[in-house]
Amino acid sequence: MSIRHGLLALLERGQMYGYQLRAAFEESTGSTWPLNIGQVYTTLSRLERDGLVRPLPESEAGQRPYEITDAGRADLALWFATPISRTDRPRDELAIKLALALTTPGVDVRSVVQAQRSATMRALQELTRLKYGSERPEDLPWRLVLDSMVFQAEAEVRWLDHCETSLVRHRPSGPAPPPPPRPGDADARDAARWAGDEARR
């Protein structure tokens, strides 16, 4: 999730200070990606450094609001117009974990898969409960976020099922079986055995 562009999108609505931005961000995403206030102010400092936002005079309560600049609007418009590349997303820790479990001695890979499936199913049930908890029109933005998380969880369960099926088919390689006898080998052995018997007589 781009906190940078999230804050720019919120400032496009109007001037806000740090705590307002955090509250608006969490409201827009249904608190599915909570922010701490330190992240907000660190990001605002970087946006100000890059000329994308500007600070305004402090209020009587000592709060300093920010507003988006023209450069910030251009950057935000470019972000909305540019598809998100899969290479820009974080590495899939679960896929890496299972790949390493397959090659690490003493790890019960099936138990790892089953534990993950149970956790993902619990998360899926909770997400589904949240999704149907409110049908207000103003909740549409965060319901769409929840939908995305539901689809990801469902895809993860299907992938884990595929992993378990693949594990059932997988057979660790053992010692290679002896090669089959070549034609004529049996006749040669019999001839050698007969010659030895004759020599002992």
N, C-alpha and C positions, 0 to 999 in steps of 0.2 A: 504494500500500500504506500503511495507517495504522500507523505505528510505534507511535503512542500506544496504540491499542487492542491491538496485538500484545503490547506489554509488559504491559498490564493483564491480558490473557488468561494470560500466563505467570505473573504474580504471583498469579493466582487458584489456581494449583497449590500455591503456598507462597512463603515468603520467599526472595528472591534478591538478590544484589548485581550490580553492573553487568556484570562479565565472565560471570557465570552466565547473565544474561539474554541477552547477545549470543550465547553458545554455544547456548542453548536455542532462540532465535529461528532461528538458521541451521540447526540440526538439524531443526526443525519444517518448514522450507521447503526443505530439501535444498540449502541455500546458494545458492538461486536469487536471493535478495535479500540479499546480504551487508550487514551493518551495521558501521560503524566504532564504536569505543567512545565517541567524542565524541558521535555521534548518540544513543547510549543514555543517557548522562548528561545531555545537554541535554533529552531528552524526559522523563527522570525529574524534572528540576528543574521543568519545566512542570507535570507531573502533581502534584508536591508543592504547587506554588503554587496549583493548582486544587482541592486537597483530595482528590485521587483516590488518592494513595498517601501513606505516611508513612515516614520514615527510622527505622531502629532503631539501638540503640547499636552502635558498631564492635566487631568481633571482635578477638581478640588479635593477629590478623595485620593489623589496620588496615583491614579490609574492612567497609563499611557496607551491610547488607542493607536492602531495602525490603519493605513489605507493602502490599497493597491495602486501601483503606478501604471502608466501606459505600457511600459516594458513588461510589467507583470501580467497585464491583460493579454499581450501578444504571446507570452510564454504559456499562459493558461489556455488560450485558444489553440496553440500548437499541440498541447498535451491532449486536449479533447479530440483533435483531428487525427492524431497518430495512434494506430492500433498498438496494443501492448504486445510485445514480442515474448514468446515463451522463454527465450534466453535471458530476458530481463527479470524473470521470476526467481525466487530463492530455490536452491537445490532441494530436491525431494528427500528429506531426511529418512523417511520410512523406506523408500526404495533402496537407498544406500545401506540402511541398517540390515535389511533382509539379504542384500547381496553379500555383505560381510558375514552375516550369520551362517550363510551356506559354506563359507570357507574357513570358519573359525572352529577349531576342535572343541568338542564338549558342549556346543550350543544346540538345543532342541529347537530347530527352526519351526516345526509345526506348532510348538507352544508359543513361540513369538508371534506367529500368524494368528493363532486363536485369541491370544490376549489382545492383539491390536484390533481384531474384528469385534470383540466384545466392547472395547472402549469406543470404537467408531459407531457401533450400533447405539450405545448409550447417548453419545453426542448427537446422533441423528434423531433420536427420539426427543431430546431436549430442544433441538432446533425446530423440529416440526411443531412441538408444543408452543414455542414462542411465535412461530409463523402464524398460527391460527388464534393467537391470544388477542389480536386486535384487528379489526377490519376497517378502521377509520381511514378515510382518504389521505389524511396527512401522514399516515404511517407507511405509505407506499415506498418511499426511498429505502427505509431500513428493511421492509419486507423483501425488496429486491436483493438486498445484501444477504438476507437470510436464505432466499432461494438459491443464490450462488453457493452458499456454504452447504445447503442440503444436497444440491447436485454433486458437489465435490465429495461429500461423505458417501453418497450412494455409489459414485464411481469408485471410491476407495474400497468399499465392501465388495464390489464386483471384481476388482483387481485382486483383492485378498483371496476370494474364491478361486480365481484363476491360479494364483500362487499355490494354493493348497492342492489343486488338481495337478499342477506341474510337479509338486513334491511327491505325490503318490506315484506318478509315472517315473520319477527319477530313481535310478538304481546306482548306488556307488560302484565304481569300477573296482573289481577284485583282481587277484592274480590271473594272468592270461591262461586259458585252458591249453593243454598240450596240443600240438598240431596233429591233425588226423594222419594216420599212416599212409604213406605213398603206395601206389600200386606196386606189388612185387616185394614190398618189405617183409610181409609175412612169409613168402616163399624163401626169401634169403635167410630169415631167422631159422626157419625149419631146416634149410640145407646146412647152416652152420652147426645147429644142434646135432644133426645126423652125423656130420663129419667128426665132431667131438666124440660122440658115442663110439664111432668106428675106431678112432685112435686109441680109446681106452681099452678096447678089446684085445 
